Structures are given as C-alpha cells and as structure tokens.
Amino acid sequence: MAPKSGTDRGGRVSTRWTSADLASVRHRLYGDSTRPSRKYRNQPQTEDGHAFASKAEVRRYFELKTMLSQGLISELKVHPEFALHSPDPNGIPRRVCVYIADFSYVRDGKLVVEDVKNAVTRAHSTYRLKRAMLGIEYGLEVIEVLRGRS
C-alpha cells in the first residue's frame, strides 16, 4: 500500500494518501488502539465525581478520605487552585498562572498541600517553578507523594 505519487503544478513531487493507507500506518503505530498511549502511561480514573490523572492519585484520595473519617484531617479539597502572581513593571501584582495541586487539607491547624508524583513528573521545570512560587507567595510547602508504577 504505497501512497500514490505525482507532480503538482510546480513540478514538485506530491504524495496522496488514501484513507486505507492512513489506517494501515495508524494500525502499525498504535495497534488496535484508536489513539496513542499516554505520555507517562497513567490511567485516568473517576471516583466520587472527581477526575484523577492516575491510579496512584485515586489510592491517595482513598487514604485521605479514611484519615478524614477518622478525624485526623479536616477540610479535604480535591484539585484546589492557587493563583500565582508576579509584579508588573509598575510593581502591581498580576496573576500569571495557577497552581493546581492534587489535594489540600488541614492537619493540626495547618494547611497541607499534596501532589502525587513519580520520579519523571517531579523533575519537570514547570512544576518546580510553580511549586517554588507557591512557597514564596503563600508560604506553603508542597508534599510530594511519590509512587512507583501502578
């Protein structure tokens, strides 16, 4: 199933793929799947109306729900958002981005922010920058819950 070749008006060689050709290439690349595999091989899950990025996140959610029911923590929030600001040239703080954590809760009267990470995702420069900005602006430290492959 080679693509059909020809020349266009400028004398350049052009290639036209039929839908069967494209389907064949897609099948060789992705197998029977209709889309490519995920970058970090995570499997998105939904629990209690919340969408989680991985099985590890769901496990941690159930651990925190158990802690909540036992009274060890309070005010459990899933995917809380923290606006991050930076001063403009006039010194006025402007919102530049949002840090979305996996969980936040209150333990012993202090706000705790958690992110479920693996070794690869915790090394991302964007994550590290936002984590540092969160620490500077809100005085909060992000607890990284490290998990291996699930």
TORDRENSE-868274 format. One line per field, with one value per atom (N, C-alpha, C, O): x, z negated, y; residue number from 1; residue in one letter. Coordinates in nm, 3 decimals. Atoms other than C-alpha are relative to their C-alpha. Last residue first. Layout:
N
px X, ...
pz Z, ...
py Y, ...
gumi NUM, ...
zadren a, ...
//
This chain:
150
px 0.122, 0.088, -0.052, -0.153, 0.099, 0.445, -0.118, -0.103, -0.060, 0.621, -0.107, -0.214, 0.049, 0.466, 0.077, 0.119, -0.067, 0.598, -0.051, -0.061, 0.025, 0.364, 0.055, -0.003, 0.005, 0.517, -0.018, 0.065, -0.046, 0.434, -0.019, -0.130, 0.074, 0.410, 0.062, 0.182, -0.090, 0.540, -0.085, -0.176, 0.037, 0.322, 0.105, 0.162, -0.073, 0.432, -0.033, -0.022, 0.093, 0.158, 0.071, 0.006, 0.121, 0.356, -0.089, -0.142, -0.031, 0.707, -0.127, -0.131, -0.069, 0.610, 0.027, 0.013, 0.100, 0.357, 0.062, 0.001, 0.083, 0.622, -0.107, -0.137, -0.080, 0.861, -0.080, -0.075, -0.013, 0.596, 0.079, 0.043, 0.127, 0.514, 0.004, -0.053, 0.017, 0.881, -0.129, -0.127, -0.092, 0.930, -0.014, -0.009, 0.048, 0.618, 0.089, 0.038, 0.122, 0.724, -0.055, -0.094, -0.037, 1.079, -0.123, -0.119, 0.039, 0.956, 0.030, 0.001, -0.118, 1.157, -0.036, 0.054, -0.047, 0.854, 0.120, 0.156, 0.081, 0.694, 0.047, 0.023, -0.010, 0.974, -0.075, -0.021, -0.133, 1.022, 0.011, 0.082, -0.099, 0.651, 0.132, 0.136, -0.097, 0.419, 0.074, 0.078, -0.046, 0.109, 0.089, 0.045, -0.001, 0.083, 0.054, 0.160, -0.064, -0.009, -0.011, -0.110, 0.022, -0.084, 0.079, 0.198, -0.096, -0.120, -0.039, -0.157, 0.039, -0.292, 0.112, 0.227, -0.080, -0.206, -0.049, -0.088, 0.019, -0.438, 0.078, 0.072, -0.056, -0.305, -0.006, 0.086, -0.046, -0.390, 0.071, 0.163, -0.052, -0.595, 0.035, -0.046, 0.079, -0.640, 0.065, 0.177, -0.036, -0.520, -0.093, -0.207, 0.082, -0.513, 0.049, 0.166, 0.089, -0.389, -0.095, -0.214, -0.053, -0.250, -0.096, -0.208, 0.108, -0.348, 0.062, 0.124, -0.054, -0.100, -0.119, -0.192, 0.071, -0.245, 0.072, 0.108, 0.037, -0.063, -0.073, -0.094, -0.073, 0.048, -0.037, -0.031, 0.013, -0.187, 0.069, 0.039, 0.087, -0.055, -0.002, 0.101, 0.004, 0.096, -0.105, -0.219, 0.133, 0.147, -0.005, 0.029, 0.002, 0.513, -0.136, -0.153, 0.040, 0.493, -0.007, -0.039, -0.104, 0.696, -0.033, 0.057, -0.026, 0.446, 0.106, 0.151, 0.019, 0.473, 0.029, 0.122, -0.132, 0.420, -0.019, -0.116, -0.014, 0.119, 0.146, 0.234, -0.138, 0.022, 0.019, -0.024, -0.043, -0.342, 0.140, 0.168, -0.068, -0.382, 0.049, 0.132, -0.076, -0.634, 0.059, -0.007, 0.014, -0.753, 0.089, 0.198, -0.045, -0.764, -0.025, -0.088, -0.061, -0.954, 0.025, -0.064, 0.038, -1.020, 0.077, 0.195, -0.064, -1.017, -0.055, -0.176, 0.007, -1.134, 0.076, 0.155, 0.130, -1.029, 0.014, 0.124, -0.009, -0.754, -0.140, -0.240, -0.141, -0.702, 0.023, 0.115, -0.020, -1.076, 0.144, 0.176, -0.056, -1.106, 0.027, 0.064, 0.106, -1.340, 0.047, -0.034, 0.106, -1.086, -0.109, -0.155, -0.052, -0.798, -0.105, -0.115, -0.004, -1.005, 0.049, -0.007, 0.140, -1.083, -0.008, -0.087, 0.038, -0.708, -0.146, -0.177, -0.074, -0.618, -0.042, -0.065, 0.067, -0.897, 0.072, 0.007, 0.130, -0.760, -0.073, -0.130, -0.026, -0.407, -0.130, -0.146, -0.040, -0.524, 0.022, -0.023, 0.123, -0.706, 0.032, -0.042, 0.076, -0.389, -0.128, -0.167, -0.069, -0.187, -0.074, -0.083, 0.045, -0.443, 0.063, 0.000, -0.064, -0.371, -0.062, -0.138, -0.092, -0.492, 0.059, 0.107, -0.137, -0.798, 0.089, 0.045, -0.085, -1.142, 0.144, 0.197, -0.126, -1.367, 0.078, 0.081, 0.021, -1.734, 0.125, 0.118, 0.081, -1.686, -0.019, -0.026, 0.054, -1.414, -0.075, -0.027, 0.101, -1.304, -0.055, -0.097, 0.106, -0.981, -0.100, -0.068, 0.094, -0.716, -0.116, -0.164, 0.136, -0.464, -0.098, -0.120, 0.099, -0.105, -0.137, -0.162, 0.069, 0.140, -0.097, -0.125, -0.056, 0.352, -0.067, -0.048, -0.141, 0.300, 0.064, 0.176, -0.026, -0.032, 0.150, 0.224, -0.006, -0.065, 0.036, 0.088, -0.130, -0.164, -0.004, -0.091, -0.085, -0.529, 0.132, 0.140, 0.043, -0.777, 0.083, 0.075, 0.044, -0.598, -0.039, 0.019, 0.146, -0.583, -0.055, -0.174, 0.068, -0.211, -0.150, -0.196, 0.076, -0.082, -0.070, -0.133, -0.050, 0.192, -0.067, 0.000, -0.138, 0.124, 0.056, 0.134, 0.003, -0.253, 0.141, 0.162, 0.051, -0.212, 0.002, 0.039, -0.109, 0.002, -0.042, 0.036, -0.107, -0.263, 0.116, 0.168, 0.043, -0.546, 0.107, 0.128, -0.010, -0.358, -0.040, 0.023, -0.142, -0.310, 0.018, 0.100, -0.050, -0.678, 0.148, 0.194, 0.040, -0.782, 0.047, 0.078, 0.141, -0.581, -0.035, 0.055, 0.028, -0.259, -0.149, -0.231, 0.139, -0.155, -0.026, -0.001, 0.046, 0.211, -0.142, -0.175, 0.095, 0.345, -0.045, -0.039, 0.065, 0.656, -0.094, -0.056, -0.043, 0.733, -0.076, -0.190, -0.095, 0.692, 0.051, 0.137, -0.136, 0.531, 0.106, 0.225, -0.021, 0.189, 0.142, 0.191, 0.096, 0.197, 0.037, 0.127, -0.063, 0.375, -0.109, -0.214, 0.025, 0.257, 0.073, 0.146, -0.086, 0.288, -0.037, -0.094, -0.005, 0.026, 0.084, 0.064, 0.078, 0.100, 0.019, 0.121, -0.082, 0.234, -0.089, -0.185, 0.082, 0.000, 0.086, 0.088
pz 0.051, -3.916, 0.095, 0.068, -0.104, -3.853, -0.061, -0.150, -0.114, -4.155, 0.104, 0.099, -0.027, -4.384, 0.117, 0.208, -0.108, -4.544, 0.012, -0.087, 0.031, -4.749, 0.119, 0.228, -0.116, -4.713, -0.047, -0.119, 0.036, -4.998, 0.123, 0.175, -0.063, -4.867, -0.042, -0.026, -0.060, -5.109, 0.057, -0.010, 0.011, -5.177, 0.067, 0.170, 0.112, -5.249, -0.024, -0.136, 0.103, -5.020, -0.124, -0.226, 0.012, -4.776, -0.118, -0.187, 0.024, -4.817, -0.028, -0.123, 0.128, -4.859, -0.034, -0.149, 0.103, -4.576, -0.138, -0.227, 0.009, -4.352, -0.108, -0.179, 0.066, -4.432, -0.016, -0.121, 0.140, -4.348, -0.078, -0.192, 0.065, -4.025, -0.148, -0.231, 0.006, -3.922, -0.074, -0.163, 0.103, -4.013, -0.016, -0.127, 0.133, -3.819, -0.109, -0.207, 0.025, -3.513, -0.138, -0.212, 0.040, -3.531, -0.031, -0.121, -0.099, -3.525, -0.051, -0.167, -0.052, -3.763, 0.101, 0.144, 0.102, -3.970, 0.047, -0.014, 0.003, -3.658, -0.106, -0.093, -0.124, -3.596, -0.011, 0.023, -0.015, -3.951, 0.124, 0.122, -0.018, -4.007, 0.029, 0.041, -0.108, -4.160, 0.018, -0.073, -0.026, -4.379, 0.124, 0.230, -0.141, -4.488, 0.013, -0.040, -0.047, -4.839, 0.151, 0.211, -0.143, -5.006, 0.048, 0.019, -0.064, -5.385, 0.147, 0.178, -0.134, -5.563, 0.062, 0.064, -0.110, -5.932, 0.133, 0.143, -0.015, -6.233, 0.113, 0.131, 0.118, -6.326, 0.017, -0.025, 0.098, -5.976, -0.111, -0.085, 0.123, -5.732, -0.096, -0.124, 0.120, -5.380, -0.119, -0.110, 0.112, -5.024, -0.115, -0.095, 0.122, -4.739, -0.092, -0.090, -0.001, -4.380, -0.119, -0.105, 0.076, -4.350, 0.012, 0.059, 0.039, -4.077, -0.067, -0.001, 0.042, -4.056, -0.046, -0.137, 0.110, -3.855, -0.031, 0.059, -0.023, -3.630, -0.123, -0.221, -0.115, -3.582, 0.031, 0.146, -0.003, -3.805, 0.126, 0.237, -0.106, -3.824, -0.003, -0.023, -0.020, -4.129, 0.106, 0.100, 0.033, -4.073, 0.024, 0.134, 0.134, -4.087, -0.044, -0.159, 0.094, -3.790, -0.143, -0.234, 0.010, -3.571, -0.097, -0.146, -0.132, -3.655, -0.014, -0.125, -0.020, -3.982, 0.144, 0.207, -0.018, -3.973, 0.023, 0.087, -0.050, -4.090, 0.014, -0.049, 0.021, -4.141, 0.071, 0.185, -0.099, -4.184, -0.035, -0.151, 0.064, -4.394, 0.110, 0.192, -0.086, -4.277, -0.082, -0.170, 0.034, -4.481, 0.089, 0.129, -0.104, -4.296, -0.035, 0.042, -0.114, -4.560, 0.109, 0.145, -0.131, -4.890, 0.108, 0.095, -0.115, -5.236, 0.129, 0.150, -0.117, -5.504, 0.121, 0.183, -0.029, -5.800, 0.127, 0.177, -0.082, -5.895, 0.017, -0.013, 0.000, -6.160, 0.081, 0.053, 0.068, -6.231, -0.005, -0.079, 0.133, -6.148, -0.079, -0.196, 0.079, -5.855, -0.142, -0.234, 0.026, -5.719, -0.088, -0.183, 0.104, -5.751, -0.039, -0.156, 0.123, -5.557, -0.115, -0.225, 0.045, -5.291, -0.130, -0.217, 0.064, -5.276, -0.047, -0.151, 0.126, -5.210, -0.075, -0.195, 0.096, -4.949, -0.135, -0.239, 0.033, -4.770, -0.103, -0.199, 0.102, -4.787, -0.043, -0.160, 0.125, -4.606, -0.112, -0.224, 0.058, -4.346, -0.131, -0.229, 0.055, -4.282, -0.067, -0.172, 0.123, -4.238, -0.068, -0.191, 0.105, -3.985, -0.134, -0.239, 0.008, -3.773, -0.110, -0.193, -0.110, -3.648, -0.002, 0.101, 0.045, -3.872, 0.116, 0.206, -0.103, -3.771, -0.050, -0.082, -0.024, -4.073, 0.108, 0.108, -0.081, -4.078, 0.028, 0.092, 0.074, -4.369, 0.078, 0.018, 0.127, -4.174, -0.068, -0.071, 0.058, -3.812, -0.126, -0.123, 0.075, -3.679, -0.046, -0.055, 0.067, -3.425, -0.063, -0.006, -0.039, -3.350, -0.076, -0.195, 0.107, -3.352, 0.053, 0.174, 0.016, -3.090, -0.119, -0.176, 0.121, -3.131, -0.035, -0.145, 0.012, -2.775, -0.120, -0.109, 0.075, -2.723, -0.025, -0.032, 0.144, -2.451, -0.069, -0.006, 0.054, -2.103, -0.152, -0.220, 0.024, -1.994, -0.061, -0.114, -0.087, -1.842, -0.021, 0.058, 0.073, -1.992, 0.099, 0.207, -0.008, -1.775, -0.070, -0.057, 0.017, -1.714, 0.014, 0.099, 0.123, -1.763, -0.025, -0.130, 0.109, -1.507, -0.132, -0.235, 0.030, -1.269, -0.116, -0.196, 0.063, -1.292, -0.035, -0.142, 0.137, -1.222, -0.075, -0.192, 0.077, -0.917, -0.145, -0.236, 0.012, -0.782, -0.084, -0.171, 0.100, -0.853, -0.022, -0.135, 0.132, -0.666, -0.111, -0.216, 0.030, -0.363, -0.141, -0.219, 0.033, -0.372, -0.035, -0.126, 0.138, -0.388, -0.043, -0.160, 0.007, -0.075, -0.145, -0.229, 0.078, -0.096, 0.006, -0.009, 0.044, 0.173, -0.069, -0.014, 0.042, 0.215, -0.048, -0.129, 0.110, 0.408, -0.030, 0.057, 0.020, 0.619, -0.118, -0.223, 0.122, 0.712, -0.012, 0.033, -0.033, 1.075, -0.122, -0.110, 0.005, 0.977, 0.032, 0.026, -0.109, 1.094, 0.004, 0.109, 0.004, 0.871, 0.109, 0.190, 0.011, 0.953, -0.003, 0.060, -0.121, 0.884, -0.014, -0.110, -0.022, 0.621, 0.132, 0.221, -0.142, 0.491, 0.015, -0.056, -0.039, 0.143, 0.148, 0.207, -0.010, 0.115, 0.040, 0.115, 0.000, 0.000, 0.000, -0.098
py 0.065, 0.138, -0.101, -0.165, 0.030, 0.243, -0.072, -0.156, 0.069, 0.386, -0.025, 0.035, 0.134, 0.643, -0.058, 0.014, 0.069, 0.957, -0.141, -0.213, 0.140, 1.171, -0.077, -0.076, 0.087, 1.514, -0.143, -0.198, 0.133, 1.749, -0.087, -0.099, 0.108, 2.103, -0.133, -0.155, 0.098, 2.363, -0.112, -0.162, 0.141, 2.664, -0.088, -0.051, 0.057, 3.021, -0.147, -0.197, 0.046, 3.151, -0.055, -0.080, -0.082, 3.366, -0.039, 0.048, -0.141, 3.224, 0.080, 0.158, -0.016, 2.860, 0.144, 0.185, 0.025, 2.875, 0.019, 0.077, -0.121, 3.034, -0.015, 0.081, -0.105, 2.747, 0.128, 0.193, 0.040, 2.485, 0.105, 0.138, -0.031, 2.673, -0.037, 0.035, -0.145, 2.670, 0.037, 0.122, -0.052, 2.303, 0.151, 0.203, 0.039, 2.201, 0.059, 0.112, -0.077, 2.399, -0.031, 0.059, -0.135, 2.255, 0.086, 0.169, -0.102, 1.899, 0.139, 0.171, -0.068, 1.672, 0.111, 0.184, -0.095, 1.570, 0.078, 0.179, -0.123, 1.424, 0.098, 0.218, -0.077, 1.173, 0.132, 0.237, -0.059, 1.043, 0.089, 0.189, 0.105, 0.990, 0.070, 0.192, -0.010, 1.244, -0.132, -0.215, 0.136, 1.272, 0.007, 0.051, 0.036, 1.634, -0.141, -0.172, 0.123, 1.743, -0.014, 0.027, 0.014, 2.078, -0.122, -0.134, 0.089, 2.096, -0.015, -0.036, 0.041, 2.384, -0.082, -0.040, -0.055, 2.393, -0.054, -0.171, -0.144, 2.354, 0.063, 0.185, -0.068, 2.007, 0.152, 0.222, 0.099, 1.886, 0.076, 0.153, -0.061, 2.094, -0.113, -0.200, 0.029, 1.962, 0.068, 0.118, -0.086, 2.011, -0.035, -0.075, -0.004, 1.764, 0.110, 0.148, 0.117, 1.719, 0.006, -0.021, 0.112, 2.070, -0.118, -0.103, 0.090, 2.313, -0.121, -0.205, 0.129, 2.600, -0.083, -0.044, 0.065, 2.886, -0.131, -0.207, 0.139, 3.132, -0.054, 0.017, 0.053, 3.492, -0.146, -0.188, 0.146, 3.691, -0.052, -0.009, 0.049, 4.045, -0.153, -0.217, 0.145, 4.214, -0.038, 0.006, 0.048, 4.589, -0.151, -0.196, 0.057, 4.687, -0.052, -0.093, -0.105, 4.923, -0.051, 0.025, -0.104, 4.682, 0.113, 0.180, -0.055, 4.404, 0.109, 0.135, -0.145, 4.214, 0.042, -0.008, -0.058, 3.839, 0.149, 0.190, -0.137, 3.642, 0.039, -0.019, -0.046, 3.280, 0.133, 0.151, -0.098, 3.180, 0.048, 0.079, -0.111, 2.864, 0.094, 0.056, -0.091, 2.607, 0.113, 0.169, -0.141, 2.310, 0.086, 0.044, -0.093, 1.978, 0.147, 0.219, 0.067, 1.779, 0.104, 0.180, -0.055, 1.952, -0.075, -0.104, 0.062, 1.790, 0.061, 0.065, -0.088, 2.035, -0.056, 0.015, -0.063, 1.819, 0.083, 0.105, -0.121, 1.575, 0.059, -0.006, -0.040, 1.307, 0.126, 0.203, -0.127, 1.284, 0.046, 0.139, 0.027, 0.915, 0.127, 0.121, 0.065, 0.992, -0.032, -0.041, -0.098, 1.242, -0.061, 0.002, -0.090, 0.994, 0.104, 0.141, 0.078, 0.740, 0.085, 0.081, 0.012, 1.001, -0.080, -0.047, -0.127, 1.082, -0.004, 0.053, -0.011, 0.717, 0.127, 0.123, 0.090, 0.694, 0.000, -0.011, -0.058, 1.002, -0.086, -0.034, -0.103, 0.860, 0.066, 0.100, 0.067, 0.547, 0.102, 0.082, 0.057, 0.759, -0.070, -0.056, -0.112, 0.962, -0.049, 0.002, -0.040, 0.642, 0.115, 0.120, 0.091, 0.519, 0.036, 0.022, 0.131, 0.823, -0.085, -0.037, 0.025, 1.161, -0.140, -0.187, 0.011, 1.182, -0.041, -0.112, 0.062, 1.307, 0.002, 0.108, -0.069, 1.371, -0.076, -0.199, -0.119, 1.268, 0.080, 0.185, -0.097, 1.028, 0.131, 0.238, 0.048, 0.847, 0.113, 0.226, -0.088, 0.886, -0.066, -0.182, 0.066, 0.738, 0.104, 0.223, -0.089, 0.838, -0.079, -0.177, 0.039, 0.562, 0.088, 0.068, -0.009, 0.685, -0.043, -0.037, 0.127, 0.559, -0.001, -0.106, 0.059, 0.874, -0.133, -0.185, -0.032, 1.004, -0.070, -0.121, -0.123, 0.832, 0.016, -0.082, 0.020, 0.570, 0.131, 0.223, 0.039, 0.681, -0.016, 0.038, -0.116, 0.682, -0.046, -0.157, -0.109, 0.438, 0.125, 0.219, -0.118, 0.140, 0.109, 0.120, -0.007, -0.173, 0.124, 0.155, 0.128, -0.129, 0.019, 0.096, 0.005, 0.227, -0.133, -0.149, -0.084, 0.274, -0.029, -0.039, 0.038, -0.015, 0.079, 0.026, 0.132, 0.043, -0.046, -0.105, -0.016, 0.415, -0.133, -0.138, -0.061, 0.333, 0.018, -0.012, 0.098, 0.096, 0.054, -0.017, 0.098, 0.339, -0.105, -0.149, -0.063, 0.613, -0.098, -0.101, -0.015, 0.388, 0.058, 0.009, 0.134, 0.284, 0.005, -0.064, 0.027, 0.652, -0.139, -0.159, 0.039, 0.713, -0.027, -0.040, 0.120, 0.905, -0.030, 0.060, 0.000, 1.149, -0.133, -0.240, 0.132, 1.226, 0.011, 0.098, -0.002, 1.520, -0.141, -0.229, 0.130, 1.551, 0.012, 0.063, 0.069, 1.910, -0.131, -0.143, 0.103, 2.020, -0.076, -0.164, -0.055, 2.347, -0.103, -0.072, -0.097, 2.232, 0.056, 0.094, -0.110, 1.923, 0.100, 0.073, -0.131, 1.603, 0.106, 0.092, -0.078, 1.253, 0.132, 0.152, -0.116, 0.986, 0.067, 0.004, -0.036, 0.748, 0.127, 0.225, -0.117, 0.618, 0.030, -0.005, -0.120, 0.267, 0.117, 0.100, -0.120, 0.000, 0.125, 0.199
gumi 150, 150, 150, 150, 149, 149, 149, 149, 148, 148, 148, 148, 147, 147, 147, 147, 146, 146, 146, 146, 145, 145, 145, 145, 144, 144, 144, 144, 143, 143, 143, 143, 142, 142, 142, 142, 141, 141, 141, 141, 140, 140, 140, 140, 139, 139, 139, 139, 138, 138, 138, 138, 137, 137, 137, 137, 136, 136, 136, 136, 135, 135, 135, 135, 134, 134, 134, 134, 133, 133, 133, 133, 132, 132, 132, 132, 131, 131, 131, 131, 130, 130, 130, 130, 129, 129, 129, 129, 128, 128, 128, 128, 127, 127, 127, 127, 126, 126, 126, 126, 125, 125, 125, 125, 124, 124, 124, 124, 123, 123, 123, 123, 122, 122, 122, 122, 121, 121, 121, 121, 120, 120, 120, 120, 119, 119, 119, 119, 118, 118, 118, 118, 117, 117, 117, 117, 116, 116, 116, 116, 115, 115, 115, 115, 114, 114, 114, 114, 113, 113, 113, 113, 112, 112, 112, 112, 111, 111, 111, 111, 110, 110, 110, 110, 109, 109, 109, 109, 108, 108, 108, 108, 107, 107, 107, 107, 106, 106, 106, 106, 105, 105, 105, 105, 104, 104, 104, 104, 103, 103, 103, 103, 102, 102, 102, 102, 101, 101, 101, 101, 100, 100, 100, 100, 99, 99, 99, 99, 98, 98, 98, 98, 97, 97, 97, 97, 96, 96, 96, 96, 95, 95, 95, 95, 94, 94, 94, 94, 93, 93, 93, 93, 92, 92, 92, 92, 91, 91, 91, 91, 90, 90, 90, 90, 89, 89, 89, 89, 88, 88, 88, 88, 87, 87, 87, 87, 86, 86, 86, 86, 85, 85, 85, 85, 84, 84, 84, 84, 83, 83, 83, 83, 82, 82, 82, 82, 81, 81, 81, 81, 80, 80, 80, 80, 79, 79, 79, 79, 78, 78, 78, 78, 77, 77, 77, 77, 76, 76, 76, 76, 75, 75, 75, 75, 74, 74, 74, 74, 73, 73, 73, 73, 72, 72, 72, 72, 71, 71, 71, 71, 70, 70, 70, 70, 69, 69, 69, 69, 68, 68, 68, 68, 67, 67, 67, 67, 66, 66, 66, 66, 65, 65, 65, 65, 64, 64, 64, 64, 63, 63, 63, 63, 62, 62, 62, 62, 61, 61, 61, 61, 60, 60, 60, 60, 59, 59, 59, 59, 58, 58, 58, 58, 57, 57, 57, 57, 56, 56, 56, 56, 55, 55, 55, 55, 54, 54, 54, 54, 53, 53, 53, 53, 52, 52, 52, 52, 51, 51, 51, 51, 50, 50, 50, 50, 49, 49, 49, 49, 48, 48, 48, 48, 47, 47, 47, 47, 46, 46, 46, 46, 45, 45, 45, 45, 44, 44, 44, 44, 43, 43, 43, 43, 42, 42, 42, 42, 41, 41, 41, 41, 40, 40, 40, 40, 39, 39, 39, 39, 38, 38, 38, 38, 37, 37, 37, 37, 36, 36, 36, 36, 35, 35, 35, 35, 34, 34, 34, 34, 33, 33, 33, 33, 32, 32, 32, 32, 31, 31, 31, 31, 30, 30, 30, 30, 29, 29, 29, 29, 28, 28, 28, 28, 27, 27, 27, 27, 26, 26, 26, 26, 25, 25, 25, 25, 24, 24, 24, 24, 23, 23, 23, 23, 22, 22, 22, 22, 21, 21, 21, 21, 20, 20, 20, 20, 19, 19, 19, 19, 18, 18, 18, 18, 17, 17, 17, 17, 16, 16, 16, 16, 15, 15, 15, 15, 14, 14, 14, 14, 13, 13, 13, 13, 12, 12, 12, 12, 11, 11, 11, 11, 10, 10, 10, 10, 9, 9, 9, 9, 8, 8, 8, 8, 7, 7, 7, 7, 6, 6, 6, 6, 5, 5, 5, 5, 4, 4, 4, 4, 3, 3, 3, 3, 2, 2, 2, 2, 1, 1, 1, 1
zadren s, s, s, s, r, r, r, r, g, g, g, g, r, r, r, r, l, l, l, l, v, v, v, v, e, e, e, e, i, i, i, i, v, v, v, v, e, e, e, e, l, l, l, l, g, g, g, g, y, y, y, y, e, e, e, e, i, i, i, i, g, g, g, g, l, l, l, l, m, m, m, m, a, a, a, a, r, r, r, r, k, k, k, k, l, l, l, l, r, r, r, r, y, y, y, y, t, t, t, t, s, s, s, s, h, h, h, h, a, a, a, a, r, r, r, r, t, t, t, t, v, v, v, v, a, a, a, a, n, n, n, n, k, k, k, k, v, v, v, v, d, d, d, d, e, e, e, e, v, v, v, v, v, v, v, v, l, l, l, l, k, k, k, k, g, g, g, g, d, d, d, d, r, r, r, r, v, v, v, v, y, y, y, y, s, s, s, s, f, f, f, f, d, d, d, d, a, a, a, a, i, i, i, i, y, y, y, y, v, v, v, v, c, c, c, c, v, v, v, v, r, r, r, r, r, r, r, r, p, p, p, p, i, i, i, i, g, g, g, g, n, n, n, n, p, p, p, p, d, d, d, d, p, p, p, p, s, s, s, s, h, h, h, h, l, l, l, l, a, a, a, a, f, f, f, f, e, e, e, e, p, p, p, p, h, h, h, h, v, v, v, v, k, k, k, k, l, l, l, l, e, e, e, e, s, s, s, s, i, i, i, i, l, l, l, l, g, g, g, g, q, q, q, q, s, s, s, s, l, l, l, l, m, m, m, m, t, t, t, t, k, k, k, k, l, l, l, l, e, e, e, e, f, f, f, f, y, y, y, y, r, r, r, r, r, r, r, r, v, v, v, v, e, e, e, e, a, a, a, a, k, k, k, k, s, s, s, s, a, a, a, a, f, f, f, f, a, a, a, a, h, h, h, h, g, g, g, g, d, d, d, d, e, e, e, e, t, t, t, t, q, q, q, q, p, p, p, p, q, q, q, q, n, n, n, n, r, r, r, r, y, y, y, y, k, k, k, k, r, r, r, r, s, s, s, s, p, p, p, p, r, r, r, r, t, t, t, t, s, s, s, s, d, d, d, d, g, g, g, g, y, y, y, y, l, l, l, l, r, r, r, r, h, h, h, h, r, r, r, r, v, v, v, v, s, s, s, s, a, a, a, a, l, l, l, l, d, d, d, d, a, a, a, a, s, s, s, s, t, t, t, t, w, w, w, w, r, r, r, r, t, t, t, t, s, s, s, s, v, v, v, v, r, r, r, r, g, g, g, g, g, g, g, g, r, r, r, r, d, d, d, d, t, t, t, t, g, g, g, g, s, s, s, s, k, k, k, k, p, p, p, p, a, a, a, a, m, m, m, m
//
